[in-house]
């Protein structure tokens, strides 16, 4: 391919008779290519350039005819270039070294990119996954995990913490609701337990004629006070039970 390009370069000067220019181009081509010898002959066998070096066995000889016409029917000259296998080997070695350096460079870049991705993406996401799998809400709230310069990873961590905060608030609401329910049940049980002995006291208080008047008044007042406490507990239980019912359901008229 290099020789074909060289032929295209000198053909115009050759057909115009600019032999000096052709000679200079031959020298330049030999200087920049792994050429052992170069020879350009016209139709009469006269050398227009070269050979400047003797041919060696094992070298690569490539001949390229140069034509007057584009159809390639009338030959103007013949270019013979003998390429040195030793120079070709050194060129291959140079390109192999360049390829090896490129591969090593790509490997280093890949290693650096992998470390950056691991530090800023893989490690934080792995930490977040482990925290979510543990189910420990307190650890999620207080463990920031490995730092990351990736904005999306930070957004994911903040969303996880916001979710943990909502879970904690919901747990607090459940505990408070359970406590209120326990108090209501306890009040109902106390009121129920009071009513039975209270009925017995009322019966006994009705037959205290032998006691002095002030004693009878004291007993009746105590019985009335106990009754009021039991009634208040029951009334508060009913009020809380009605308040826990959905208003839309509570106001719905039963169908006929």
Backbone bond lengths (Angstrom), bond angles and torsions (degrees), N, CA, C in turn:
res aa  C-N    CA-C-N  psi(-1)  N-CA   C-N-CA  omega(-1)  CA-C   N-CA-C  phi
1 X - - - 1.473 - - 1.524 109.72 -
2 X 1.328 116.23 -40.88 1.464 119.80 178.11 1.527 110.53 -63.87
3 X 1.334 116.58 -40.75 1.464 119.40 -179.31 1.523 111.09 -69.01
4 X 1.316 117.79 -37.76 1.468 120.36 177.87 1.526 110.64 -62.47
5 X 1.349 115.20 -41.99 1.454 118.76 177.96 1.529 110.22 -63.83
6 X 1.323 117.89 -37.63 1.464 122.00 178.57 1.533 110.42 -64.97
7 X 1.336 116.61 -41.07 1.469 120.29 178.36 1.521 110.26 -62.04
8 X 1.326 117.48 -43.43 1.459 120.19 178.36 1.525 111.19 -62.43
9 X 1.340 116.29 -29.46 1.458 120.24 -178.51 1.535 111.88 -74.59
10 X 1.328 116.94 -39.59 1.471 119.14 -175.13 1.520 112.92 -92.30
11 X 1.320 118.55 -13.87 1.471 119.99 -174.09 1.530 111.74 -61.71
12 X 1.306 118.52 -40.38 1.451 120.86 -178.49 1.530 110.90 -65.53
13 X 1.352 115.68 -46.13 1.467 118.62 178.35 1.524 110.91 -64.57
14 X 1.325 116.43 -35.87 1.469 120.68 -179.16 1.524 110.75 -66.15
15 X 1.312 117.55 -44.04 1.464 120.69 -178.87 1.521 111.59 -70.17
16 X 1.338 117.11 -25.67 1.468 120.78 178.75 1.521 111.57 -87.28
17 X 1.327 117.12 -3.37 1.461 120.45 178.32 1.505 114.24 81.54
18 X 1.322 118.62 16.71 1.474 121.76 179.13 1.515 108.43 -85.34
19 X 1.329 115.53 73.24 1.464 120.27 -175.08 1.528 112.22 -66.20
20 X 1.319 117.74 -33.46 1.468 120.41 179.69 1.520 110.57 -64.02
21 X 1.320 115.77 -41.35 1.465 119.06 178.26 1.526 110.62 -65.75
22 X 1.350 115.91 -39.25 1.463 119.89 178.52 1.523 109.80 -63.59
23 X 1.333 116.23 -41.58 1.464 120.53 179.48 1.544 110.83 -60.88
24 X 1.329 116.25 -44.76 1.465 119.97 179.65 1.529 112.07 -63.86
25 X 1.305 115.96 -38.77 1.472 118.96 179.25 1.533 110.58 -67.13
26 X 1.306 116.88 -36.92 1.464 119.71 177.74 1.530 110.68 -62.29
27 X 1.344 116.39 -44.40 1.459 120.11 179.19 1.535 110.88 -62.15
28 X 1.333 116.32 -41.75 1.469 120.18 -179.98 1.527 110.73 -65.89
29 X 1.332 116.74 -40.50 1.462 119.91 -179.54 1.522 110.61 -64.82
30 X 1.324 116.68 -39.07 1.453 119.65 179.78 1.527 111.61 -68.67
31 X 1.334 116.83 -28.44 1.465 119.87 -178.01 1.529 111.96 -75.61
32 X 1.323 115.82 -31.86 1.470 117.99 -173.90 1.524 112.73 -101.36
33 X 1.314 119.32 -7.09 1.459 122.93 -179.31 1.533 110.08 -115.03
34 X 1.345 117.99 156.30 1.484 120.41 177.20 1.526 111.27 -75.61
35 X 1.337 115.72 65.51 1.467 121.97 -173.18 1.531 109.59 -100.93
36 X 1.321 115.94 130.80 1.462 121.56 175.60 1.527 110.28 -86.26
37 X 1.320 117.02 -39.96 1.472 121.00 176.52 1.524 108.73 -156.06
38 X 1.330 114.87 154.41 1.459 120.52 179.05 1.533 107.27 -139.20
39 X 1.343 115.86 139.05 1.464 120.51 -177.30 1.525 108.49 -146.58
40 X 1.344 114.78 129.09 1.459 121.09 178.96 1.527 107.38 -122.03
41 X 1.356 116.98 118.63 1.458 123.39 -176.54 1.519 109.96 -114.89
42 X 1.354 116.08 140.05 1.454 118.44 173.70 1.529 109.05 -86.63
43 X 1.342 116.47 -173.09 1.457 119.15 -176.21 1.531 112.53 -65.73
44 X 1.295 117.29 -23.68 1.467 121.24 -179.71 1.523 111.71 -88.91
45 X 1.333 118.14 2.43 1.460 121.55 179.78 1.509 113.03 83.82
46 X 1.336 118.63 7.48 1.460 121.63 -179.55 1.530 108.87 -79.28
47 X 1.324 115.03 135.96 1.464 119.68 -179.13 1.527 110.10 -79.30
48 X 1.339 115.37 122.01 1.459 120.34 175.48 1.524 110.84 -88.38
49 X 1.338 116.28 -26.97 1.469 121.01 172.76 1.522 107.90 -159.90
50 X 1.371 114.86 148.37 1.454 121.95 178.30 1.505 112.72 74.99
51 X 1.330 117.61 -174.51 1.481 123.62 -10.34 1.530 111.07 -79.17
52 X 1.291 117.55 143.22 1.455 122.88 -177.37 1.529 112.54 -99.58
53 X 1.338 114.57 -13.96 1.459 118.34 177.70 1.515 108.40 -137.99
54 X 1.290 114.26 154.27 1.459 118.89 179.16 1.520 110.18 -76.92
55 X 1.312 115.62 150.68 1.457 120.65 179.09 1.509 110.40 -77.63
56 X 1.300 116.44 149.83 1.450 122.82 178.69 1.514 109.41 -123.24
57 X 1.305 115.02 150.43 1.453 119.81 177.08 1.538 109.62 -68.57
58 X 1.280 115.92 141.00 1.451 120.36 178.24 1.512 113.97 92.83
59 X 1.345 115.83 -10.48 1.464 117.45 177.04 1.524 109.87 -77.97
60 X 1.319 115.84 165.96 1.463 121.82 -175.71 1.523 108.60 -100.49
61 X 1.328 116.88 121.03 1.460 122.41 179.09 1.522 109.27 -104.93
62 X 1.332 115.68 128.23 1.471 121.21 177.67 1.521 107.10 -127.30
63 X 1.334 115.99 126.87 1.459 122.16 178.34 1.527 109.33 -107.46
64 X 1.333 114.83 137.77 1.461 120.67 -179.57 1.524 108.62 -132.65
65 X 1.324 118.70 111.20 1.464 120.15 176.07 1.530 110.85 -74.91
66 X 1.329 116.27 147.57 1.462 122.78 178.37 1.524 106.85 -118.01
67 X 1.324 116.92 129.04 1.456 122.72 -172.27 1.528 110.35 -110.78
68 X 1.352 113.68 154.04 1.457 119.67 174.71 1.530 111.12 -72.51
69 X 1.330 116.77 -38.78 1.459 120.97 -176.22 1.531 110.54 -107.18
70 X 1.334 115.70 158.97 1.469 121.27 -179.97 1.519 111.49 -70.64
71 X 1.313 117.41 -24.37 1.464 120.29 179.54 1.522 111.90 -72.29
72 X 1.341 117.44 -15.52 1.456 121.27 177.63 1.515 113.46 74.74
73 X 1.323 117.36 38.23 1.460 120.39 -179.69 1.531 112.35 -102.85
74 X 1.348 116.98 -30.82 1.471 120.25 -175.93 1.528 108.54 -115.28
75 X 1.323 116.23 109.21 1.446 121.21 -175.14 1.523 110.33 -79.10
76 X 1.367 115.40 137.30 1.462 121.28 179.99 1.521 111.43 -102.07
77 X 1.331 116.39 -38.67 1.467 119.71 -177.98 1.522 109.07 -161.68
78 X 1.332 114.44 176.98 1.466 120.48 -179.40 1.526 108.74 -133.92
79 X 1.349 115.66 129.57 1.464 121.15 178.05 1.512 108.61 -107.30
80 X 1.344 114.32 126.59 1.459 120.35 176.65 1.526 107.93 -118.88
81 X 1.329 115.00 124.28 1.467 120.53 178.86 1.522 107.76 -126.82
82 X 1.327 114.91 125.42 1.459 120.55 177.50 1.537 107.64 -107.33
83 X 1.322 114.61 117.74 1.465 120.81 -176.39 1.526 109.91 -95.07
84 X 1.311 116.93 137.60 1.468 122.83 -177.66 1.523 109.48 -80.23
85 X 1.334 115.36 125.17 1.467 119.25 177.78 1.528 110.75 -66.38
86 X 1.352 116.03 -32.00 1.469 118.61 178.46 1.524 110.53 -65.85
87 X 1.335 116.11 -43.80 1.463 119.59 178.64 1.528 110.96 -67.40
88 X 1.330 115.34 -36.71 1.470 118.25 176.39 1.516 110.93 -64.00
89 X 1.350 116.51 -39.07 1.459 119.72 178.05 1.515 111.99 -63.27
90 X 1.351 116.15 -42.07 1.471 118.59 178.29 1.519 111.13 -65.87
91 X 1.350 115.80 -35.47 1.468 118.57 177.40 1.530 110.35 -66.16
92 X 1.346 114.88 -40.96 1.469 117.68 176.99 1.522 110.95 -62.34
93 X 1.334 116.05 -41.30 1.456 119.57 178.58 1.525 111.32 -62.31
94 X 1.340 115.62 -41.85 1.464 119.29 178.85 1.522 110.87 -61.61
95 X 1.356 115.83 -45.93 1.465 118.63 179.47 1.531 111.49 -67.58
96 X 1.330 116.72 -33.58 1.467 119.31 177.18 1.522 110.58 -65.46
97 X 1.358 115.87 -40.96 1.461 119.51 177.20 1.527 111.05 -63.71
98 X 1.334 115.55 -41.35 1.469 118.78 177.45 1.524 111.01 -62.61
99 X 1.347 115.70 -41.39 1.466 119.31 178.38 1.529 111.15 -64.39
100 X 1.354 115.94 -41.74 1.467 119.45 178.72 1.529 110.95 -62.86
101 X 1.341 115.80 -42.46 1.471 118.98 178.18 1.527 110.87 -63.29
102 X 1.340 116.41 -38.83 1.458 119.34 178.22 1.527 111.29 -64.43
103 X 1.346 116.02 -40.88 1.464 120.12 178.90 1.529 110.67 -64.70
104 X 1.345 115.65 -42.95 1.467 119.32 178.42 1.530 110.57 -63.34
105 X 1.347 115.23 -42.69 1.464 118.47 178.05 1.519 112.44 -60.95
106 X 1.347 116.29 -43.18 1.465 119.54 177.22 1.517 110.99 -63.92
107 X 1.354 116.45 -37.11 1.467 119.29 177.69 1.521 111.92 -63.41
108 X 1.341 115.76 -41.77 1.468 119.61 178.80 1.525 110.36 -64.84
109 X 1.332 116.17 -43.57 1.472 119.83 178.59 1.525 110.32 -61.91
110 X 1.346 115.42 -42.78 1.469 118.84 178.93 1.525 110.87 -62.10
111 X 1.345 116.79 -40.72 1.462 120.35 179.69 1.527 110.89 -63.80
112 X 1.335 116.46 -43.78 1.471 120.26 -179.59 1.521 110.32 -64.80
113 X 1.341 116.33 -44.95 1.473 119.61 179.82 1.521 110.83 -62.90
114 X 1.352 116.24 -40.60 1.466 119.41 179.12 1.522 111.06 -63.66
115 X 1.352 117.16 -40.33 1.459 119.94 178.63 1.523 111.23 -65.01
116 X 1.331 115.81 -41.20 1.471 119.66 179.48 1.518 110.49 -64.22
117 X 1.339 117.03 -44.56 1.466 120.28 179.33 1.517 110.44 -64.68
118 X 1.338 116.56 -40.76 1.458 119.53 179.82 1.518 111.58 -63.94
119 X 1.335 116.27 -41.58 1.468 119.61 -177.04 1.516 112.45 -73.41
120 X 1.341 117.39 -33.82 1.458 120.10 -172.53 1.519 114.07 -103.23
121 X 1.328 117.80 -14.71 1.471 119.77 -177.81 1.532 110.83 -125.18
122 X 1.332 116.75 -59.29 1.460 120.08 -172.62 1.520 112.45 -63.29
123 X 1.347 116.86 -50.10 1.468 120.04 -177.29 1.530 112.46 -63.10
124 X 1.365 120.06 -47.42 1.463 118.96 178.05 1.520 113.61 -62.06
125 X 1.334 117.54 -41.73 1.458 120.01 -179.14 1.526 110.22 -67.95
126 X 1.342 117.81 -37.79 1.463 120.39 176.13 1.522 110.91 -62.80
127 X 1.344 117.07 -41.25 1.473 120.53 177.44 1.520 111.35 -62.43
128 X 1.338 116.29 -42.62 1.463 120.47 179.20 1.527 110.12 -63.48
129 X 1.326 117.13 -41.43 1.473 120.65 179.89 1.524 110.78 -63.54
130 X 1.335 117.18 -41.80 1.463 120.16 179.63 1.526 111.52 -65.21
131 X 1.341 116.88 -39.45 1.462 120.07 178.71 1.527 111.00 -64.90
132 X 1.343 116.29 -42.99 1.464 119.63 179.19 1.523 110.72 -65.47
133 X 1.335 116.82 -38.77 1.463 120.14 -179.75 1.527 111.30 -67.86
134 X 1.341 117.51 -31.19 1.464 119.99 179.97 1.522 112.51 -69.41
135 X 1.332 117.08 -28.77 1.458 120.46 -179.31 1.514 113.58 72.92
136 X 1.331 118.15 9.12 1.462 122.22 179.95 1.524 108.23 -86.70
137 X 1.344 116.34 102.75 1.463 120.48 -176.31 1.519 110.75 -65.50
138 X 1.322 117.11 -38.12 1.464 120.65 179.97 1.526 111.09 -62.36
139 X 1.339 116.97 -40.26 1.468 120.20 178.33 1.524 111.07 -65.74
140 X 1.327 116.65 -37.14 1.461 120.17 178.56 1.526 110.27 -63.95
141 X 1.336 116.91 -38.86 1.460 120.29 -177.90 1.522 112.61 -71.48
142 X 1.323 117.63 -35.45 1.460 120.82 -171.48 1.524 113.77 -104.51
143 X 1.325 118.75 -7.41 1.459 121.58 -178.90 1.523 108.72 -103.31
144 X 1.335 116.80 110.41 1.466 120.39 -179.05 1.523 111.88 -78.12
145 X 1.350 117.59 -23.61 1.455 120.43 -179.01 1.518 111.73 77.21
146 X 1.334 118.04 179.41 1.465 121.81 -179.68 1.524 110.76 -62.18
147 X 1.345 118.24 141.38 1.468 120.03 178.82 1.522 111.15 -68.46
148 X 1.312 115.56 155.56 1.462 121.07 179.95 1.516 109.30 -147.30
149 X 1.341 115.17 140.87 1.458 120.22 176.71 1.525 111.60 -92.30
150 X 1.324 117.57 -1.05 1.462 121.28 178.69 1.528 108.81 -82.59
151 X 1.321 116.87 123.60 1.458 120.99 -176.15 1.516 111.80 -63.35
152 X 1.331 117.93 -38.67 1.457 120.61 -178.09 1.528 111.60 -64.36
153 X 1.347 116.77 -36.40 1.466 119.92 178.36 1.526 109.83 -65.79
154 X 1.345 116.98 -41.74 1.464 119.91 176.35 1.516 112.13 -62.32
155 X 1.330 116.88 -39.56 1.460 120.50 177.85 1.522 110.86 -63.72
156 X 1.344 116.58 -40.54 1.464 120.77 178.02 1.524 110.76 -62.84
157 X 1.341 117.09 -42.37 1.465 120.55 179.70 1.542 111.00 -64.36
158 X 1.352 117.43 -42.76 1.460 120.58 179.46 1.531 110.72 -65.51
159 X 1.328 117.37 -38.63 1.468 120.00 177.39 1.520 111.03 -63.88
160 X 1.347 116.21 -38.65 1.465 120.27 178.24 1.532 110.07 -63.92
161 X 1.331 117.47 -42.02 1.459 120.35 179.17 1.531 111.11 -66.76
162 X 1.336 117.19 -39.07 1.464 120.20 177.51 1.532 110.55 -62.03
163 X 1.331 116.19 -40.22 1.458 120.05 176.93 1.527 111.00 -63.85
164 X 1.349 116.49 -40.88 1.464 120.13 178.70 1.536 110.91 -63.29
165 X 1.329 116.93 -39.08 1.475 120.45 178.22 1.523 110.47 -63.00
166 X 1.320 117.24 -42.36 1.471 120.61 178.66 1.528 110.74 -64.39
167 X 1.333 116.59 -37.90 1.468 119.66 178.66 1.527 110.26 -64.54
168 X 1.353 116.52 -42.24 1.468 119.86 178.90 1.517 110.85 -62.81
169 X 1.326 117.09 -43.09 1.472 120.11 179.00 1.527 110.86 -63.59
170 X 1.315 115.96 -40.30 1.463 119.19 179.14 1.526 110.92 -65.97
171 X 1.342 116.83 -38.66 1.465 119.78 177.09 1.530 110.86 -63.39
172 X 1.338 116.80 -40.49 1.462 120.10 178.14 1.530 110.59 -62.87
173 X 1.334 115.86 -41.42 1.466 119.21 178.12 1.521 111.12 -63.60
174 X 1.325 116.91 -39.47 1.463 119.71 178.51 1.529 110.97 -64.21
175 X 1.347 116.58 -41.79 1.463 119.93 179.75 1.523 110.41 -64.32
176 X 1.353 116.33 -44.43 1.465 119.71 179.77 1.521 110.92 -63.74
177 X 1.329 116.85 -40.60 1.458 120.15 178.97 1.524 110.99 -65.00
178 X 1.342 115.46 -40.80 1.462 118.74 178.68 1.529 111.47 -64.43
179 X 1.338 116.53 -37.34 1.461 119.66 177.58 1.525 111.42 -66.04
180 X 1.335 115.64 -43.18 1.474 118.43 178.60 1.521 110.65 -62.11
181 X 1.312 115.36 -41.54 1.470 118.70 179.54 1.525 110.85 -64.52
182 X 1.342 117.33 -38.11 1.466 119.99 178.61 1.521 111.47 -66.22
183 X 1.348 116.14 -38.91 1.473 119.38 178.25 1.522 111.13 -64.83
184 X 1.325 116.02 -42.95 1.468 119.96 179.69 1.525 110.46 -61.39
185 X 1.329 115.81 -45.65 1.459 118.71 179.87 1.532 111.70 -63.88
186 X 1.340 115.64 -38.25 1.459 119.17 178.64 1.531 111.34 -65.84
187 X 1.332 116.36 -41.08 1.465 119.47 178.43 1.525 110.88 -63.43
188 X 1.346 115.29 -41.70 1.459 118.37 179.41 1.519 111.06 -63.40
189 X 1.348 115.38 -41.05 1.460 119.00 179.73 1.532 111.44 -66.00
190 X 1.348 116.20 -40.86 1.470 119.89 178.65 1.527 110.78 -63.58
191 X 1.342 115.86 -43.81 1.466 119.44 179.90 1.530 110.62 -62.76
192 X 1.327 115.40 -41.21 1.457 118.89 179.82 1.525 110.78 -66.29
193 X 1.343 116.28 -40.29 1.461 119.45 -179.52 1.528 112.06 -68.85
194 X 1.321 116.78 -30.12 1.467 120.37 -179.21 1.521 111.95 -73.11
195 X 1.314 117.14 -35.63 1.470 120.25 -171.77 1.534 112.31 -63.21
196 X 1.328 116.58 -36.99 1.470 118.09 -178.54 1.532 112.15 -65.95
197 X 1.335 120.83 -53.16 1.471 118.67 176.83 1.526 112.47 -67.35
198 X 1.323 116.59 -25.32 1.460 119.35 178.15 1.518 110.73 -65.49
199 X 1.330 117.03 -39.22 1.462 120.25 177.59 1.520 111.00 -63.12
200 X 1.339 115.99 -38.80 1.463 119.54 177.83 1.523 110.95 -66.40
201 X 1.337 117.20 -39.51 1.463 120.46 177.95 1.528 112.07 -64.43
202 X 1.335 116.29 -37.96 1.461 119.39 178.92 1.525 110.99 -64.58
203 X 1.326 114.24 -39.48 1.476 117.31 177.52 1.533 109.97 -64.38
204 X 1.349 115.47 -44.24 1.465 119.21 -179.01 1.523 111.32 -67.11
205 X 1.303 117.31 -34.34 1.459 120.68 -179.30 1.519 111.94 -70.82
206 X 1.311 117.45 -20.56 1.465 120.26 178.73 1.527 112.99 -74.44
207 X 1.348 117.18 -13.65 1.463 120.37 -177.76 1.521 109.66 -125.45
208 X 1.312 115.09 61.98 1.477 121.41 178.50 1.534 109.62 -124.66
209 X 1.341 115.06 35.16 1.479 118.78 -177.29 1.518 112.30 -65.16
210 X 1.349 116.55 -25.15 1.453 118.86 -178.22 1.523 112.07 -77.44
211 X 1.366 116.68 -12.46 1.456 119.40 179.73 1.522 110.92 -84.16
212 X 1.310 116.75 157.78 1.472 118.98 176.89 1.534 109.86 -64.21
213 X 1.327 114.45 158.39 1.466 120.85 -175.97 1.521 111.68 -59.51
214 X 1.326 117.19 -41.83 1.473 118.51 -178.43 1.523 112.01 -65.11
215 X 1.329 117.53 -33.52 1.469 121.04 176.95 1.518 110.66 -67.95
216 X 1.342 115.99 -41.11 1.469 118.99 -179.69 1.544 110.01 -64.13
217 X 1.332 115.17 -42.43 1.475 118.13 178.86 1.521 110.98 -61.67
218 X 1.335 117.11 -40.52 1.459 121.59 -179.90 1.534 111.81 -63.60
219 X 1.350 115.87 -42.04 1.467 120.11 -179.99 1.517 110.79 -65.90
220 X 1.355 115.53 -44.71 1.473 118.89 -179.30 1.548 110.32 -63.62
221 X 1.319 116.86 -38.66 1.467 119.67 179.85 1.521 110.69 -65.72
222 X 1.335 116.91 -40.97 1.461 120.22 179.16 1.519 111.13 -64.39
223 X 1.341 116.47 -43.21 1.459 120.16 178.38 1.524 110.89 -63.14
224 X 1.336 116.10 -41.60 1.470 119.18 179.00 1.522 112.22 -65.06
225 X 1.325 114.84 -38.04 1.470 118.38 178.56 1.527 111.38 -64.65
226 X 1.318 116.64 -42.87 1.468 120.08 178.35 1.529 110.22 -63.08
227 X 1.347 117.10 -41.12 1.461 120.58 178.61 1.534 110.50 -61.65
228 X 1.322 116.61 -42.59 1.468 119.70 179.90 1.531 111.62 -62.77
229 X 1.324 116.50 -40.45 1.472 119.87 178.48 1.523 110.82 -62.11
230 X 1.337 116.79 -45.79 1.470 120.43 179.98 1.522 110.94 -63.18
231 X 1.332 116.84 -42.03 1.468 120.27 179.92 1.530 111.09 -65.58
232 X 1.328 116.98 -39.83 1.469 119.82 178.70 1.532 111.36 -63.63
233 X 1.325 115.73 -41.05 1.462 118.87 177.42 1.519 111.67 -61.93
234 X 1.310 117.25 -43.43 1.468 120.97 179.04 1.516 111.60 -66.20
235 X 1.346 116.70 -41.29 1.466 119.54 179.26 1.531 111.10 -63.52
236 X 1.317 117.35 -41.33 1.457 120.04 179.44 1.517 110.77 -66.07
237 X 1.329 118.01 -36.86 1.467 120.77 177.15 1.519 110.98 -62.97
238 X 1.347 116.32 -43.49 1.469 119.44 179.61 1.530 110.92 -64.38
239 X 1.327 116.26 -41.03 1.467 119.63 -179.35 1.519 111.36 -62.88
240 X 1.326 117.68 -43.72 1.464 121.23 179.36 1.518 111.41 -67.48
241 X 1.344 117.08 -35.60 1.468 120.00 178.32 1.519 110.75 -66.11
242 X 1.355 116.65 -40.15 1.469 120.01 178.98 1.522 110.18 -68.82
243 X 1.354 118.06 -37.87 1.457 121.54 -179.67 1.510 113.34 -66.75
244 X 1.328 118.14 -26.06 1.469 121.40 180.00 1.512 112.91 -80.53
245 X 1.369 117.58 -9.78 1.466 121.50 179.41 1.516 108.55 -85.00
246 X 1.340 117.21 141.38 1.455 122.42 177.87 1.515 109.54 -59.00
247 X 1.362 119.19 125.54 1.449 121.02 -178.75 1.525 113.05 -56.31
248 X 1.342 116.46 -35.99 1.465 118.45 179.82 1.528 110.93 -64.00
249 X 1.355 116.09 -34.54 1.460 119.73 179.07 1.522 110.16 -76.59
250 X 1.355 116.53 -39.04 1.450 120.59 -176.99 1.509 112.65 -65.55
251 X 1.352 118.09 -32.47 1.471 121.48 -177.52 1.516 112.94 -92.72
252 X 1.318 117.01 0.34 1.480 119.05 -179.45 1.515 110.52 -73.95
253 X 1.310 115.47 129.08 1.464 120.70 178.09 1.507 109.84 -75.89
254 X 1.324 119.22 136.82 1.474 121.14 176.36 1.507 110.71 -66.42
255 X 1.315 116.34 141.05 1.468 120.24 179.54 1.508 110.49 -72.11
256 X 1.341 115.58 145.51 1.484 121.06 179.19 1.507 109.69 -70.06
